[in-house]
Amino acid sequence: MLLLNEIRCGCRLSIALKDCVLKRMMKMLCLIVMLLTCLPITAQAQQSIADLQAIKPVPCFGVCTHLYRRDQGWKVEKLIPIMQKMGVSVIRDGIIWRRTETVKGEYTLTPETDQWIKAISQTDIKVILVLAYGNRLYDNPLDVEAYVNFVTWIAEKFKDHPNILAFEVWNEPNNFQFRKEYGGQWQGRDNAPWITPFAELVQKATAAIKKVDSDRLVISGAGNPPASQYMMARHPEAFEQLDGLTSHPYTFRLPPEIVPWGGPKLDARDGIASADSDHTLTSMWQIFQDGMKKNLSKQMPIWVTEVGYTTFNHTAKPGLSAGFTESAQAAYLVRGLVANLAHPDVKVWCVYDLMNDGIDPLHGESQFGIVRHERENLEPKQAFFALRRTADLLGANWQALEEPLAYLIDDSRELDQGGPWQQLPVDSFVTDKNNYVYWFKTDTGYVTFLWKGGRINTEFNPPLVSFPTLTVPTDTQITITDLVSGKQLDGMVERSGNHVTLNHVPMFGHPIAIHWQTSGTILAVQAPKETTVQLPLTDEGGKWKFTNGPEFKGAKGDMALPTDKEQPLTLNFDFTGGGAYVAAIKHLDPKLNVSTLNIDLDSQSSKTTLRVFDKTGQVFQYSLTGKGGAIELGKTKPNVVFGGAKDKQVHHPIRTLWILAGNMRNGTKQGQLKLNAITATLGPVAR
């Protein structure tokens, strides 16, 4: 009606006024279109949380809340049922120093804080209580002794409180006050001044809490990976009584398995490596543990007290974070949760955050919620249902299995590459093509979570994977669920008595779950029988080719194939004119699922090497003796890995083998390598 009235009025106005009205109308229409395009459309938008029952809380699964901000929609009585219906066992919330001590030396909880803590105390939900930020009552708002008095009062007030899981000393000091007050680089390099007073605060606050409540867990961290490493190296005393190292592994624009750290450029920027060159989250955890062992002479669990994905529309106001679709947010939150529940170094995983902090679809910080703001009736996003499904499958007594009950078998092939139009775009940072598979034992049997690594792409049909025969109780029911959509998926289930084989399971970028629901115990795994074969030294089963390593000029040689089965393949080399290597190359046809290679040879070369090319073109290089050797793919550590997926994981099937004779400075310059046999063990392989 408003627009129609504008039009009617415009007909009676002057041309100038008409132009003004038309411009106003266009602005209004653009705003309406933008708001409509920002609104999420989900298949489950009409499903009400109120109609759902509470499920069992999942240990280590947490969410971040701001329950002390009651006036901003964080009403504890409305949000507790949502958490209980999502399987949350831990929340991370805060007590703000400046609101607690408004007169020097006098401490009182705000009514909002007192209310939410009392409400949570009536549940089984545990609390990570963040004690932060500065207080302007003091000349130095970061006065260490004043802060210690504050945390001492908190520790005494909540001594032996059953719902308090841990106290967290501060939150992201690089972002909140310390760096601004004391200066220095955000990642802590070049002896950043802010790290020293923060380390002093952590050390003294931890000691004060432990003096009051010796069994209470205390955790902290410097706010980002390199800063925490610098703090451990410069101030190990700050960690003496800490029980855990906090981390906020936001990936901003990346999938959850990839972090914005690592690689030569970022290592040079930060002055320290925080992840490997493949930028994996697991390598970041390992670097943390190595740093603790080196600098602290102890190792602590990692507490992920914040991690999340915002669903705002970043195209209007681009920033550090991308705005993810609701389905991508759901998929990435579940992927991160499952992978890190299974990781032995991760103590807790807290999703940021439970509720949107606002209603502006163009504001990134306000759209991290799993449900929408109170003013939008706490409407659930897809992430709510995906996390609930995951939690419901895991239950209260989950156990991550160190060894899978059955290895995934992936015989799918990549699309053939031809002309330039067929070349897939390359993501220079996300090279992850792994299959992720995690097995959990639960009260109802076993659950297998699986997904394809890297960014989500639903354009093409997914690879189909399978699991070898499991010996299961006859009452075992198998269901395959898309955790994001909730749809039941089809697989090919073959049963013979109590033997079950599962084939044609789709491997999406978003996670799926296989529930092996049984009242008994899965007794054993009967993997397909291993087969040992001799790879022909002739061109049968893939042609042999010779190379003299033309990228290093000077090497000469040739290759002679045997004329009968009793003869070896002969590789002649001559490095008197230089060069680096000569090689005999076997292109396997068909490609093979190889678990072990036994190489039998007699080599006069001072440097004999095996190269294995996997499905992605990734090269694993192994040193051999003059007589050969046995290589277990995925277990024997290679000397070098390069190319292809660049993830140091063997992706089957194997497509090519190289046998190399190399040139060494003081080594043999002329001679022969006689390859007597290559024996390959085929069968179940870890993917």
VODRENBA-826722 format. One record per atom (N, C-alpha, C): x, y, z. Coordinates in steps of 0.02 Angstrom, whole numbers, plus 50000, padded with zeros to 5 digits. Layout:
N
XYZ...
This chain:
687
500414994050000500005000050000500435006350000500975006150038501415011950041501675013749972501885008749934502165010149867501615012749820501005009949825500465012249783500295019549798500275021249861500135028249879500685032849853501315030549856501865034549830501745035949755501525030649719501415031449647500845036449633500295035549672499735040149661499935047349674500285048449728500505055149745500985057749691501395053349665501885055449615501555058049552500965055449536500615057749476500405065149482500335067549543500095074349552500665079249567501275076649568501845080949585502185083549522502615088149532503025090749478503505085449455503835086649399504315081749372504875080649422505095086049454505645085449503505445081049560504825082149585504595078049641504495070849619504255069949555504185063149530504845059449531505365062849509506035059749509506235057849580506095062249627506285060949697505925054749723505265054549708504875048849731505105042349699505245042649634505475036649599506135034149628506585038849643507225036849673507105033549741506645036449780506495033549845506195026649838505735025949788505435019449776505965014249758506435016149715506955011549693507385009349752507545014149796507945012349855507565007449899506915008649908506515004149950506474997249918506364997049852506324990549818506984986749824507544990249816508194987049821508304984249891508084988149942508164985750010507744979550022507124979649996506684973750005506984967649972507234968549910507534962949874508134960249911508554964849937509154962649973508974958650035508474961250073508264957750133507974950850117507574950550062507284944150043507814939150023508324941449986508844936849963509284934750020509304938650075509714936750133509354931850178508674931550172508314927150216508444919850197508604915650246508754908650230508114904850212508194900250167507634895950148507844888850166507494885850213507674879050234507054874550230507204868250216506654863450212506324862350279506694864150333506444862550399506224868750437506144874350402505994880650436505344880250475504874875950451504224875550484504224870650543504754866850551504784862250608504934866250671504554865150722504614869050783505044865450834505494869150865505894866250919505444864150977504894867850987504444866351042504154859251038504114856550977503824849850968504314844250981504944845950992505464840851001505564839151074505814833151086505984830951154506724832151167506894832951230507594833551250507954826951235508594827451219508994821451207509574821351257509924815851260510464815151308511034819951291511314823251341511874827751328512504823951307512844826651257513444823551229514064826451263514444822451299515044825051331515504828551281515774834251302516264838251263515944842651209515294842151198514954846251149514674852451184514934858351164514724864451196514504869751148514184874951174514014880851136514194887051176514314892451141514454898851174513794902651182513714905851240513124909751255513334916551283512854921151283512954927751314512364929051361512264924551408511664924851450511654930851496512244933951507512264939951548511964945951510511834945151445511534950451405510774949251397510444948651452509734947051450509334952351411509534958651419509174964051386509264963951310509724959751285509834959151213509544952651185509094949651222508744943751197508984937051225509524937151265509804930951291509424928951355508824926351346508404924451403508504917051418508794915751476509014909051493508444903951493507854906051516507294901351521507054899051452507174903051400506994901151332507544897051298508164898251318508734895151283508944888451312508814887351376508984880851405508624875151369507964875551356507644870051320507944868751251508154874051217508464873151151509104869251157509514870851207510134867251217510004859951236509504858851277509354851951298509094847751240508774850951192508514847351134509044846451080509624849651090510174849051042510734844651070510674842451132511184837951161511794841451188511734847851203512304851651230512444849651302513084848651318513274846951387513674852551420513924857351381514354862651407514154869251375514144874651415514104881351386514714885251408514884890151367515414894851384515114901751388515124904551448514844911151459515324914951504515144921151521515624925251557515344929051616515794930851661515654935751713516114941651700515814947551692516184953451671516424957151734517074958351738517384961451796517084968351812517044972651762516814979551774516094979851798515694974651781514994974551804514934971451873515444967751892515434964351957515734968752012516234972551994516554977152042516444984352018515904987452040515754994352021515994999352073516164996852131516495000752184517114996852204517675000252210518304996752224518234992252286518414985852275518424981152331517754978152348517214980152314516554977452327516304973652266516094967452277515914963052221515204960552229514824961052174514134958552174513964956252103513674950352098513444948052032512854952452009512834953951945512254957551919511644952951924511044955751928510444951551931510384946651873510584948951813510554944651754511024938651761511634940051785512124934651794511894929851847511654932451903511414928151957510844923851933510404926651892509824922951868510034917151822510474918551774510634913151727511034907551760511464909351808511854904151842511404899751884510924902751918510444898751958510034894251913509844896751854509444892751807509844886851781510464888051762510894882651737511034877551791511054879751854511184875251910510634870051919510054871351889509494866551893509524861351838510054861651797510134856951741510784853051749510914848551701511544844851700512074848351658511934854251633512394857751588512974860651629513584859451606514184862151638514354868951608514764872851644514914879651624515674880851623515914883451566516574886451564516474893851576516724896451632516584903251652517184907651635517084912051586517604916651565517604922651612518204924351638518274929951684518654935551647518284940651627518574945751583518194952251594518314957251571518794961451538519034966651588519324972251565519614977251609519104981151650519374985051698518944988951743519224995951749518835000951727519055007851727519045011051796518865007351847518945009951915519675011151932520115007651896520825007951911521185011951858521725015351881522125019351834522345015151775522555009051790522695004151738522114999151738521674999451688521094994951688521274987651685521914986151672522154979251671522594977851731522484981451785522874980651846522854973351869523424970151871523454962951885523214961351954523434965152004523244963652073522494964652083522204969652051521484970752057521104965052023521344962851966521024957151932521074950851976521644949852007521734943952050521234944152108521114950052136520614950552190519924948752165519774950852103519124949152073519044941652063519544938352034519474931152021519494927152086519834929752137519834926452202519124926352231518784932052225518094932352249517644927552211517734927252146517344922652105517484915352126518114913752135518294906852154517984904952221517974909552268517674908152333516924907452328516604911652287515884911452281515654904852249516044902252201515834896252165516244890152185516564890352242516964884652264516524878452269516754873152238516414866652238515744866752202515614872052164514984872352126514984866752074514484862352074514504856452030514434857951956514154863751938514054865351867514644868951836515104871651875515674875251848516204870151827516294869451761516794864751735517494867651739517554874051722518224877251721518144884751722518664888151747518724895351740519204896751683519004901351639519434903451584519694910451597520354911151601520654917651616520694921751552520254926651548520214931451493519974928251428519894932551378519674930451312520034934551260520394931251216520744934351159521094940951178521624940551217521974946651238522264950651180522394947351124522644951051066522114955551037521464953851047520914957851022520614962451075520644960351137520294963951189520784966751241520964972851232521284977351280522034976451288522294970451295523004969851312523454972651258523344970851196523774973351142523664980851133523044983151140522914990351133523244994251189523254991451249523534994951308524294994951307524604989351287525324988651294525704988751227525354987651172525674987951107526004981451086526214981251022526544975350995526114972150941526414967650905526064964350850525554959350876525004958650839524444954550863524634947250871525094944750828525284937650833525864936450880526094941750914526594940850967527314941050946527464941850883528154941550860528534947750882529194947350875529644952950892529564955150965529504950151010529434951651082528874956651095528294955351066527724959851075527614961351148527614967851168527564969651239526944967151275526374966551239525754964751273525764957751303526184953451277526184946451301526434945951374526924950051393527204949551460526704951151515526344956851513525854958051566525274953051564525094950651504524564945651502524804939151535525414937151522525694931151553525704931851629525874937751654525874938851726525174938151755524674940951719523984940451742523754933151744523924929251693523724922151691524044918351749524694919451759525044915851812524744917351880524644923751895524404925651962523664923851972523264924651920522554923051926522464915451936522834911551899522794904251906522984902151976523534904952002523764903252069523244905152121522914910952112522414913152160521814908452160521574906352101521014901852097521184895152129521774892552113521984886052140522064886252216522254892052242522334892752315521664892052350521134894552318520454894152346520144887352332520234884852272519884878852249520384874652208520774870752241521354867452210521154862652154520554859952157520344855152105519994858352046519874864952050519524868251995519974868851934519724867151875520114867751814520164875051793520754876951771520874883751747521204883251678520944887151630521204886751562521324893851536521754894451486521884900951456522314900051394522384905451355522804905551296522874912651272523354913851227523514920651207523094923151149522594919451127522114922151080522194920051008522794918150987522904915450920523504910750923523564906250875524084901050880524794903550888525034908150845525734910350856525834913850922525344917950944525424921451008525464916551066525064911251064525104906251118525784902751117526054901551058526724898451054527254903151082527224909551063527714914251089527654914851165527054914751190526944915251262527234909151298527144903251270527434897251300528194897651301528494900151247529224900551243529504905951289529164911651294529434917351332529244917051406528654914351421528394914551490528104907751509528514902651512528254896051531527954895951602528174900651644527914900851712527164902151714526894905451662526184906951660525764900551653526064895151630525694888951616525784883651670526174885251722526354880151771525744876751802525234880751820524644877851853524034877551808524104879551745523544879051699523374871751684522734870551670522504863751655522344862751581522344868151543522184867451472522364873751434522504872851370522654878451325522044879851282521814886051283521214887751243521414889551172520944888351126521054889951056520394891551023520414896250976519814898150937519984897250863519924891150837520154889850769519644891750715519444898150715519014900550662519374899750595519014897350546519324896450480519114902050431518644906350451518464912350415518154911050346518534908250300518274906750233518434899650212518654895550258518924888950241518514883450274518554877350248518234871650281518554870350349518224866650392518454866050462519114862250471519304858150422519924854450428520534858550408520414864550380520954868850354520954875350394521544877550416521594883650456521984888950419521874895350433522234900750398522924901950426523294896550432523974896750459524404891850418525054892350425525504887550393525704889650323526244886650299526504888250233527024893750238527474894050190528044898750194527854906050204527334908450168527164915550173526904917350242526444913250270526164914750335526674913450390527094908450382527624907250432528094913150435528254915950376528704921750374528364927850405527714928650392527354934350422527344933950498527224927850524527134926950596527794925750633528314924050595528954922550627528974915750660528454911650648528424905050679527894901050641527984894550638527494890250604526944888150652526324889250631525754887150673525384881150644525534879350582525244873450550525724871350496525604865450467526044863150413525874866750348526234865050295526134868450231525474866650198525144861450224524474859650199523924863050240524134866850291523664871050330523154866850368523334861050392522834856750425522754858450498522134857850522522004859050593522374853950636522404847750614522744842650654523484844250662523794847250611524494849150619524574854850669524074859250673524094864650723524064861750793523624856850803523604853650869524274850350885524584847250836525234843950848525774849050865525774854750831526264859950846526154862750916525534863450937525404865551006525704860551055525574854051043525824848951089526584848751089526894849651031527624849751028527894855851066527554861551059527764867451095527714866651170527174863451194527104862151265527664857651291527784852351253528304847651274528984850951277529124855351229529774858651226529854864051279529344868151288529404874051330529134873251401528644868851409528304868251474528474861951511528784857251477528944850651506528304847151529527754848851499527124845351511526674846451451526164842451444525684843251390524984843551418524584847951390523904849151414523404848051358522784846551376522264846151325522114853051296521834853051236521644859251202520894860151211520704866051234520004867751245519804872651189519384870251143519124874751091518514878151120518614884351143518074887951177517684892551131517894893051068517514896551017517694893850948517194892650907517304891350836516624891550802516584894750743515934895150712515954897950641515354898350611515274900750543514664905350541514754911350515514214916150511513834915250445513174916450449512744915650390512514922350361512884927750377512694934250349512844934450274512584939450241512734940350169513334944950162513914942150147514524946150146514584950350083514164949350034514244952949970514104960449978513724962350031513594969450042514154972750080514434969150129514974971950170515524966650178515934965650127516454960450131516934961750190517154956350221517624956850276518054950750280518324949450339518774943750348518414937150338517814936550366517424930350360516974930550299516884924650270516374923950218515704922750252515174924450217514504922750240514304916150210514204911050251514064904350228513314903150221513124898950175512424896850172512264892950235511624892450250511444888750311511634881350306511584878550246511764871450239512524870550247512914875350223513644874850232513824875850305513504880550338513624881450410513484874950447512924871850432512744865550465513254860150452513454859450389513934854150371514604855250405514854861450404515514862850431515524862250507514974864250540514944863550613514954856150633514594851950596514594844850613515264841750597515564843450540516224840850523516734842550577516734848850599517214850850650517084847350716516454846750735516284843550798516514836250799516324832450748516474825350746517224824150745517584827650701518304826450695518674828050759518434833050796518804835050855518574831450918517954828850919517774824250972518214818050968518384816050907518794810050897519534811350909519744817750914520454819350921520664818750994521194814951009521374813751079521604819951117521814825251083522074831151117521544836451131520934835551104520424840651111519944838751168519884843251217519474841951276518754843851266518624849451233517944851951225517914855951160517314856051129517214859551066516584863851073516674870451078516114875051090515964879051027515364878151001515144881650941514944888750959515194893550919515004900450928514494902250873513884904450895513624903850962512914901450958512584900951014511924897751015511404901750976511374908350989510864912650960511184918350921510874920250866511104926350831511094932250880511594936450876511624942350920511224948150894510944947550835510544952950807510124950450749509804955050714509354953050660509574955850592510134959450591510374962450529510704957050486510414955150429510704949650389511364951650355511544958050358512164960350327512724961350377512604959650440513094960750493513394954050514514034953150499514344946650508514344944250580514514948450628514584946350697513914944250728513364946650700512714945250730512384938950703512704935450655512364929950620512714923150631513094922450685513444916150699512974910950731512384912750750511964908450790511734902050756511574897250799511274890950777510514891850771510244896450811509554898650803509554906250794509014908850769508974916050758508824919750823508844926250818508754930450876508054929750906507984931550969507334931251003506804935250965507004940750935506524944850897506294941150834506634935850815506424931650759506194924850784505964924850848505644919050879506104913050887506754914350890507254908950900507164903450848506984905350788506874900550735507524896750721507504890150716508114886250707508394886750636509044886850631509374886050566509494878650554509734876950495509874869850480510394866950527510844871150552511364868750598511064865750661510504868550685510194865750745510014858450734509674857050679509454850150666510044845550651510544848050615511124843950599511504842050662511604846950707511954845550769511544841050814510884841950815510454837650855510484830350830510464829450764510504822650737511164819350757511704823250752512364820650770512384818750843512134823250886512144822050958511704816050976511134815450943510684809950959511004803150942511394803050888511734796850870512294795150919512654800250944513214799050989512984797151059512494800751085512244799451152512734801451206512584799351267512964801551326513584797351339513664791751304514214787251319514614785351257514754790251215515124788751154515854787451169516154783651125516874782251129517154782151059517624786551044517944786650978518414780750973518374777050919518804771150909519464773250877520014770950907520664772550878520774768950812520504762950806520544759150744519844757850718519724758950654519044757750627518874750450627518234749050630518014742050625518084739450554518094744050506518194742150436518444748350400518924747250356519194752850317518744754350258518684760750246518304763050187518674761050124518304758850075518594757250010518304762049958518744765749926518534770649876518874769049810518504766149765518774764549698518544769549646518264775149667518024780149620518614783349584518494785849525519014788949485518864796349473519404800149466519324807149449519104807849376518774813449360518614814749290519254815349249519244812549190519834813149146519924820549127520554822649125520714829449106520934829549033520674834248995520844834748924521044841848906520624845048866520774851848845520724856848902520924863048890520904868148943520214869048974519704868048936519024868948963518854863649015519224858149016519094852849065519504853549129519964858349131520384859049190519974862049247519974858549304519594860949362519964866949393519594871749420519924877449452520324875149513520874878349525521324876449579521244881349637521104878749697521094882849757521794882649786522134888349785522834888449804522954886849877522434887249918522524886149990522214879550013521634877849985521284871750007521424866149957521904861949972522074856349929521824849749956521404850050007521184844150042520694840150000520874833849985520424829449948520314822949988520444823250052520404817250094519694814750101519624808250111519014805250138519084805050213518624808050249518644807950322518144802850348518384798350390517964793050417518114792250491517604792550533517684791950606517184786850632517434782350674517014777150704516924778550779516304778050801516144778950872515744772950897515904770850957515494765850992515004769651036514374767551033513854770951072513434765751109512944768251147512504763651183512054759551137511994761751075511534758251029511904754650973512544753850979512934750450928513534754550907513594755850843514154759650816513904764850766514264770350762514094775550714514724777250674514654777450609515194779450564515014786150532515434791250543515344797750511515834798250453515604800750396516064801350340515864807250296516384810150264516284815650217516914816550175516834820050121517394821750077517684828350099518344828650105518674834750127518644840250075518874846150094518864851850050518214855650054518104860050006517494864050005516904859849982516324861750004515714858249984515554859849911515434854749872515244855649803514714850449786514114852749772513564848149758513374848149684513834850449642513674850849570513644843949538514144839649555514174833049524513944827649574513764821849547513604816249589514214814149630514114811849691514674810349735515004803649719515624802649742515924795949738515514791049779515524784749758515204779449795515734775049827515684774149892516194770449929515864764449962516274760149991516004754050022516404752150083516114747550122516444744750180516454737150172517004733950190517044726650184516574723250234516544716750229516074712950269516214713450343515704715250382515734715250454515334709350480515584706350533515204701150567514814704550623514154704550617513734708450663513184704050690512894706050746512294702450769511744702650717511344697450715510844696850662510304702250668510234705350727509724710550734509974717450714510584717950688510864724450670510474727750614510264733850627509914737850577510394743350553510414744450487510874749250458510474754950427510604761050452510294766850422510834771850403510744775050345511214780050320510844786650317511104791650352510744798050359511184803750335510894808050294511204814450277511074818950337511604820850373511514824450436511274831550426511374834450367511144841250355510404841450335510214837150289509514837250267509064832750308509354827850341508954823050379508684817350337508824817250273508564812050229508914805450240508534800050233508824793350235509094791750166509714789450163510044788050100510054780650086510104778950022510124771950002510844769649996510984763850021511604760450008511434753349987511914749649963511784742749944512004738150001511524735450037511664731150095511594723950073512134720150081512114712950065512194709050130511724704750144511734700750206511794693350190512184690150231512234682850228512324680450300511774678350330511804676650401511964682850442512504682450481512694688350521513254692250488513354691150423513854695050385513504700450345513764706450349513474712150313514024715650274513884716950211514324721050169513924727150146514234732950150513894739150132514254742350073513894743150018514164746049957513764752149935514054755949889513714761649857513494766949908513924768449955513784773750004514034780349974513614785349968513844791749938514304795549985514834798449957515324802249995515264809649976514864813350014514734820350000515244824750037515224831250020515594836050060515254837450126514594836550128514254837150192514224830250225514224829950290514324823550325513704819150323513824812650319513294807750328513494803150385513014799550411513134794950466512834788150449513224782950463512984776050457512884773450528512274771750545512124769250612512044761650609512514758250640512484750950645512144749550712511494749550712511114749150774510994741850793511224740250853511194733250874511134732850950510824727550973510784726351046511384722351070511764719551023512354715851041512984719651024513524716051014514164719050999514404716550931514664721150891514964719050828515604715250846515614708950827516134704550853516804705250818516794705950753517434705850717517324708850648517864709950615517834712150546518154706850502517774704650453518044699850406518194703650342518804706250338518994710150279519084705550219519024708350160519154704250100519854701250104519914695250081520554691850085521084695550044521674696150074522224699250038522464694549983522664697649929522914693849872523614696249856524064691549847524754693249829524864691649755525114696549718525214695649646525914697949628526174695049575526804697349546526644702349491526914708349496526824713149443527284711349385527024710649325527444708549269528024713349255528604710549240529174714549220529164715849145528634713349114528514714849043527984720349039527744721748978527244727048970526534724648985526464718449006525814716049028525604719749092524964721749097524734725249157525004732349162525144735349104525394742249103526094742649076526204747149029526854747548996527394750249041528014747849028528604750649059528894756049013529154761349045529494766649007530154768349042530604771249003531254773249029531314780849028531634783649079531794790749078532494791749106532844796749078533504798449103533494804949144532884806649170532844812649211533054818849173532704820549118532934825849073532954832749107532604833549164532624840049198533314841349229533714835849235534414836449258534854833749203535144837949162535484835749102536124831849119536254826649077536884823149083536834815649092536294813249121536234806049134536104802249069536414796349063536304791949006536114785049032535814781048989535634774349009535104771548963534864765648981534324762448944534004757048987533494753948961533124748948997532984742948951533064736948978532924730848939532424726548977531854725148944531354720748975531534713448966531334709149012531504702049006531114698748949531404693548922531064689748868530714683648896530864681748958530494676348991530464677849066530064673949103529934675249173530544674449218531044671049196531634669849237532124675549235532044680249189532514685649180532284691949217532764696149239532584702449271532484707949220532184713349242532184719549203532844723049219533194725249167533864728249177533844735749162534094739649210534134746849203534874748849204535124751449149535824753549144535874761049157536394763049194536484770149208537204772349196537274778649177537934781649165537884789049184538224790849241538214797749266538884801249258539304798449213539964801649204539894808649174539334809849141539224816549112538754820749154538594818549215538154822249259537464819049264536964823149277536284820749285536134818749356535494817049369535284815449437535034808249445534704805649393534434798849399534234796149331534144789649329533774786349275533254781949309532714780349273532174776749305531804772349256531544766749283531074762349248530384763849277529914765349232529254767649254528724762649232528314760449280527774755749266527104759249277526724760349223526044763149229525554757349238525244756849295524814751249311524144751649274523954746249243523324745949207523034738949214522514738049256522154743249292522554745649353522344751449380522634753849441522454749149498522874748849549522804743649600522754746549671522354743149713522344744649784522904740649818523464743949827524064740649852524174742349925524254737249967524414738550037525154737850051525494733250015526204732050027526554730649960527164733249953527584731749895528234728749918528414723049891529064719949903529474720449840530044723749844530474724849786531104720549794531204716149747531794711849746532244714049688532844716449704533294718849651534024718049672534444718849624535174719249636535414725549602535624730449642535794736949615536514738849630536874741149579537544743849588537514751349602536914754249600536834761349612536934762849686537254768549701537354770649770536714773549800536224774749758535594777649782535024774549742534664769849774534114766449742533454768649775532964770349734532364773549760531744770749727531194770349766530534768549741530084774649745529734776149692529224781349692528544778149679528044780149720527364777649713526914783649700526534783449644526064788749627525364786349644525014790249687524344788149706523814790849658523194789949675522624791849633522634799249615522864803449661522854810649649523484813249615523974808849602524614810949574525114812749627524934811849691525404813049745525954807749744526584809849755527154805449748527454803949817527534797549833527854795249894528514792049875529064794549902529734792249882530054788649941530294782549928530584778249980531294776149959531754776050006532424773549993532434765949999532794762749953532884755549953533614753849963533744747949987534434745549990534634742749922535244740549916535474737549853535124731149836534754728349885534384722249873533624723349871533424729649880532704731249878532424732549947531814730049960531504731050025530754730550021530434730650080529704730250085529424736950107528904739250074528594745650089527854744450104527624746450164526914746250181526624753150170526214753850120525934760450104525474762750160525574768950181525194771650237525514770550304526024766150307526374764750370527114766250366527444763650314528154765150305528224772550290528654776050327528724783250319529144784750256528864788750210529244790450150529784795650166530294796050123530804801250130530534807950108530144807950054529884814050026529174812750002528734817850008528064817549979527944824149942527704823749880527584829849843527054828749790526774834249765526284834049711525594831649733525144831249685524474828549697524104831949753523804828049798523414830649853523824834349905524474832849909524934836149956524704835450028524404829750045524164828950114524494823150151524994819950117525384814550147524954808450165524364808050136523924802250143523894798650076523984792050078523964788250016523244787449993523104789849932522434789349903522444783749851522084778349866522074772649821521544773749766521634770449709522144765549693522804768749670523334764649670523994766849647524004766549571524314771749541524284771849468524964770849434525524772349468526184771949436526714770349488527214766449466527804764949507528434766949468528924769749503529574771349474530104767749515530584764649480531194762049511531774766349485532124769749531532634774549511533334772349534533824773549491534534773249509534774780449509535054782749566535224789749574535964791149573536144797249557536834799549555537024802849621537534800349653537794803349714538504805849701538704811149737539344814349724539924809349726539954805149775540494800349781540254793249767539704792649731539424786049718539644783149652539374777249639539514773749577539224777449517539634778649466539424782649409539154778449351539354772149347539124767749293538954760949321538424758049295538244751349319537544749249298537294744249334536634741449318536214740849381535574741149370535084739349421534664733749391534664727949422534274722349397533674721249443533084722449415532464721549452532214714449442532254710449496532074703349491531324702149498531004705949541530284704749551529984710649590529334711949577528934716449619528314712449640528264711349705527684707749733527234712849767526604712849747526124717649777525594713849815525444716249875524894713549914524294717949903523754715149877523144718749862522614716949913522174721749928521634720149974521404726350011521164725650073520904731450110521464736250126521334742450112521844747650124521514753550159521894756850202521644762850236521614768450185521054772150187520974777550139521154784150171
